[in-house]
């Protein structure tokens, strides 16, 4: 996955990567809910970021960014659960985990910047 500095593009690409990853996981009683949760959290990062960009207030923007951070963290959780059940998917899942972690850090930095007294937001 190429690094993107346009967060709309980057979060959208991440969601697509999550969907593509899930297409190749065998579905059974265990993986079906894991896949569903992973797709929901992984794709909602971009959706919430788009909402943040259209926020009606600073408070609304910060709330949506906070949701982006939480969804990134949740995505890492579901990827780890899939690795536990499907160890052969570990390499690809770890690449996605790394990107989810980077997104978590980016959204955390946005939140902390907004919390600082000299914030330009």
Secondary structure as GFF3:
##gff-version 3
##sequence-region A 1 121
A	DSSP	alpha_helix	7	23	.	.	.	ID=ss1
A	DSSP	alpha_helix	29	53	.	.	.	ID=ss2
A	DSSP	alpha_helix	58	85	.	.	.	ID=ss3
A	DSSP	three_ten_helix	87	89	.	.	.	ID=ss4
A	DSSP	alpha_helix	90	115	.	.	.	ID=ss5
###
